[in-house]
Amino acid sequence: MTESTRPLGGRLPLADPAALAPAQRELYDQLIGTWVAFTDKLGIRSTTEDGRLIGPFNALLLHPEVTAKLLEFQAAESANTGLSPSVREVVIIVLGFVYAADYELYAHKIVARTAGLADDHVVALAGGDIPEGLGEHEKLAARLTLAMATRRHIDEELYQEAESAFGAKGLFDIAAVMGVYHTVCTMLTLFEVPAP
């Protein structure tokens, strides 16, 4: 992660909860009751002291109708995935590295601990490395994600290894979590949203 002198909204002003349009306010309330409650339990900062959303949550308020569908997709992906929590977090952290999405790396370094990943492994992944001590499935997920996100191609040997380890449905699950977090990381990078 890089040090940032940008305000917490990056290129976007932080939306004032008192000035939100009705659809934005409904989404704001939903985010406060779900994502903010989740991040608060983990010690991840997702609001300012006056209740303004930070991280990806501020940007999500820009288009509540699209965000609603993204959140539905994310909920379906995470509730129905066949991936272990550690493999899923590896995918997310590798994407955070590829996009240099500081807030994503900040938040998911914390989430990764709850998934059983060692801090030194998470730091290595967030820096673009695949540490030797990482589990075999996690290493494979990191290699696959890095190849897809940077080269947009999986060679036959890596594909066969990944399909053998995860099965076709597991590969779909990796693609689904990548889809969610490509969107999140794209927003964070586009709007230069810093870690708090």
C-alpha positions in Angstrom: 0.0 0.0 0.0 1.1 3.5 -0.6 0.9 6.5 1.7 -1.8 8.9 0.5 -2.4 12.5 1.3 -5.8 12.3 -0.5 -9.0 12.9 1.5 -10.8 9.7 2.5 -13.1 10.0 -0.6 -10.1 10.2 -3.0 -11.3 12.0 -6.1 -14.9 11.9 -4.8 -16.3 14.1 -2.1 -17.7 12.1 0.8 -21.5 12.1 0.5 -23.4 13.8 3.3 -26.0 11.4 4.7 -28.3 14.3 5.3 -28.2 15.4 1.6 -28.8 12.0 -0.1 -31.6 11.5 -2.6 -34.2 8.9 -1.5 -32.7 5.9 -3.4 -29.2 6.9 -2.1 -30.6 7.1 1.4 -32.2 3.7 1.1 -28.8 2.2 -0.1 -26.9 4.1 2.7 -29.2 2.6 5.3 -28.7 -0.9 3.8 -24.9 -0.4 3.8 -24.9 0.8 7.4 -26.9 -2.2 8.5 -24.9 -4.8 6.6 -21.4 -3.9 5.4 -20.6 -1.2 8.0 -21.8 -3.5 10.8 -19.6 -6.3 9.4 -16.5 -4.0 9.0 -17.1 -2.5 12.5 -16.9 -5.9 14.1 -13.6 -6.6 12.4 -12.1 -3.1 13.3 -12.2 -2.0 9.6 -13.0 1.7 9.3 -15.8 2.3 6.8 -17.3 5.6 8.0 -16.1 8.9 9.2 -17.1 10.1 12.7 -20.0 12.1 11.2 -21.4 9.0 9.4 -20.1 9.5 5.9 -19.2 6.3 4.1 -15.5 5.7 3.0 -13.8 3.0 1.0 -15.9 1.6 -1.9 -19.1 2.4 0.0 -19.0 6.1 -0.8 -18.7 5.4 -4.6 -21.5 2.9 -4.4 -23.9 5.7 -3.6 -23.3 7.2 -7.0 -25.7 4.7 -8.7 -28.0 2.9 -6.2 -29.8 0.9 -8.9 -26.6 -0.7 -10.2 -25.2 -1.1 -6.8 -28.2 -3.0 -5.7 -27.5 -5.6 -8.3 -23.8 -5.7 -7.5 -24.6 -6.3 -3.9 -27.1 -9.1 -4.8 -24.4 -10.7 -7.0 -21.8 -10.4 -4.2 -24.2 -11.9 -1.6 -25.0 -14.8 -3.9 -21.3 -15.3 -4.7 -20.2 -15.3 -1.1 -23.1 -17.4 0.3 -22.9 -20.1 -2.4 -19.2 -20.4 -3.1 -17.4 -23.7 -2.8 -14.1 -22.0 -2.1 -12.6 -22.0 1.3 -12.5 -18.6 3.0 -8.7 -18.6 2.7 -8.7 -19.2 -1.0 -11.4 -16.6 -1.5 -9.3 -14.0 0.4 -6.2 -14.9 -1.6 -8.1 -14.1 -4.8 -9.3 -10.7 -3.4 -5.9 -9.7 -2.0 -4.2 -10.6 -5.3 -6.7 -8.4 -7.2 -6.1 -5.6 -4.7 -2.4 -5.8 -5.5 -3.0 -5.8 -9.3 -5.2 -2.7 -9.0 -3.1 -1.1 -6.3 -6.4 -0.7 -4.4 -5.1 0.6 -1.1 -8.5 0.5 0.7 -9.1 -3.0 -0.5 -5.7 -4.2 0.7 -6.2 -2.4 4.1 -9.6 -4.1 4.7 -8.8 -7.5 3.4 -5.6 -7.8 5.3 -7.8 -7.8 8.3 -10.5 -10.1 6.8 -7.8 -12.5 5.8 -6.8 -13.1 9.4 -10.4 -14.3 10.1 -9.9 -16.7 7.2 -6.8 -18.2 8.8 -4.1 -16.6 6.6 -0.9 -15.7 8.3 0.0 -12.0 8.4 3.3 -12.6 6.6 1.5 -14.5 3.8 -1.0 -11.7 3.4 1.7 -9.0 3.3 3.5 -11.0 0.7 0.4 -11.5 -1.4 -0.5 -7.8 -1.1 3.0 -7.0 -2.4 2.6 -9.3 -5.5 4.5 -12.3 -4.1 3.3 -15.9 -3.6 4.9 -17.1 -0.4 6.2 -20.6 -0.1 4.5 -21.4 3.2 1.1 -20.7 1.8 -1.2 -23.7 1.3 -1.2 -25.5 -2.1 -4.8 -24.4 -3.0 -4.1 -20.9 -1.9 -0.9 -20.7 -4.0 -2.7 -22.1 -7.0 -5.5 -19.5 -6.6 -2.9 -16.8 -6.4 -1.2 -17.9 -9.5 -4.5 -18.3 -11.4 -5.8 -14.9 -10.3 -2.5 -13.2 -11.1 -2.4 -14.7 -14.5 -6.0 -13.8 -15.3 -5.8 -10.3 -14.0 -2.5 -9.4 -15.6 -2.2 -11.6 -18.7 -5.9 -12.3 -19.3 -4.9 -15.8 -20.3 -4.4 -19.2 -18.5 -2.1 -21.6 -20.2 -3.2 -25.2 -20.5 -0.9 -26.5 -17.7 -2.1 -24.0 -15.1 -5.7 -24.6 -16.2 -5.4 -28.4 -15.8 -3.8 -28.0 -12.4 -6.5 -25.5 -11.3 -9.4 -27.7 -12.6 -7.9 -30.7 -10.9 -7.7 -28.8 -7.6 -11.0 -26.9 -7.7 -13.2 -28.5 -10.4 -15.1 -26.6 -13.0 -17.5 -25.2 -10.4 -14.7 -24.1 -8.2 -13.1 -22.3 -11.2 -16.5 -20.6 -11.8 -16.5 -19.5 -8.1 -13.0 -18.0 -8.6 -14.2 -16.2 -11.6 -17.3 -14.9 -9.7 -15.3 -13.5 -6.8 -12.9 -12.0 -9.3 -15.8 -10.3 -11.0 -17.1 -8.7 -7.8 -13.7 -7.5 -6.8 -12.6 -6.4 -10.2 -15.6 -4.0 -10.0 -14.7 -2.9 -6.4 -11.0 -2.5 -7.1 -11.7 -0.6 -10.3 -13.8 1.9 -8.4 -11.2 2.3 -5.7 -8.4 2.8 -8.2 -10.4 5.1 -10.5 -11.4 7.3 -7.7 -8.0 7.0 -5.9 -9.7 6.0 -2.6 -7.0 5.7 0.0 -6.8 3.5 3.1 -7.8 5.4 6.2 
